[in-house]
């Protein structure tokens, strides 16, 4: 899956001369936490809700409400935005975008098509994908188990479930206890908990959790 398939489009963008007060109001209205700053079709930077709040006067300030509002009305987003923006393209693999966000501790990336911003991929987009990947909104028997990391193991597991009349609605694998193992988390429907446990037993090293959800 590629970024272009899951990004938010069209992106909510703002101009560099907008006041912090106006941008905070826009973020609240659009229910977003970050936005690219665009001028003349060119990407100048990106600003997050955290950037805006950090630029606002502290709650401990001795300024009056009117003084704070006056200062915020004069402070523009260009003064607090991040100028060195990390971006991705529409054909970037979604897991690569997630890695970039995790490694750089950022919550969103503008998506570019040439020099034009065509979308934004955020942590919220990734969370929604995770829900789908793990079948969070579907009913079934959920299993977490440790298996050997060897050729044919996943094929054996899927065949065992299929032969017993089950159907996978979700399947994921993760790093195991060592280089020779993997942790699988899957959700199966068409079978009850006892049937799933029986079909998987010959193919796993350890079952950590099994439940009907």
C-alpha positions, 0 to 999 in steps of 0.5 A, a space after each residue: 500500500 502506498 501513501 497516495 492511497 491513504 493520505 488526507 486530501 485535499 490537505 488543509 493549508 494555511 498562508 504564512 501571514 495567518 495569525 496564530 489565533 486564526 490558525 488555532 481556530 482553523 485547527 479546531 474547526 477542521 479537527 486537525 493538529 498540523 498543516 502545511 504552510 503554502 505561498 504561491 503554490 510553494 511549500 514554505 513549512 509546516 506547523 503543528 498545534 504543539 508549535 502554536 501552543 508553545 508560542 502562546 503566553 504561559 498560563 502563569 503570565 501576568 498579561 491580561 486577556 486583552 494583552 494576550 489576544 493582542 500579542 497573538 493577533 500580531 504573531 504570525 505562523 511564519 514565525 513559529 513554523 518548521 522550515 526544514 520540512 520532511 516530505 514524501 511522495 504519493 508512491 512512497 510505501 506506507 510503512 516507509 512513511 511510518 518509519 520516517 515519522 517514528 524515526 523523526 518523532 513527527 506526527 505528519 508528512 506533507 505529500 508531494 507531487 513534484 513541487 505541489 502539496 497534494 495531501 498529508 499523511 498523519 499518525 491518525 491515517 496510520 492508526 486507522 490502517 492499523 485498525 483495519 490490519 488487525 481486524 479491530 472492527 470485525 468479530 472472530 477468534 483472536 490469537 497471539 502465538 509464538 512460531 518458528 521463523 522458517 520457510 513454510 510455517 505461515 503456509 502451514 498455519 493458514 492451511 490448517 485454519 482453512 482445512 478446519 473451515 476457518 477464514 482469516 480476517 486479519 494476520 500480522 507477524 512481529 519480531 519474536 523472542 530471538 532471531 529464530 522465532 516470530 510472534 503472530 497475531 491473527 483473527 479467524 472467523 467461522 470457527 470457535 475458540 476450541 477449534 482454532 486452538 486445536 488447528 493451530 496447536 501442531 504448528 506453534 511453539 507457544 500460545 500467549 493469548 486466545 479469545 473471542 472478540 
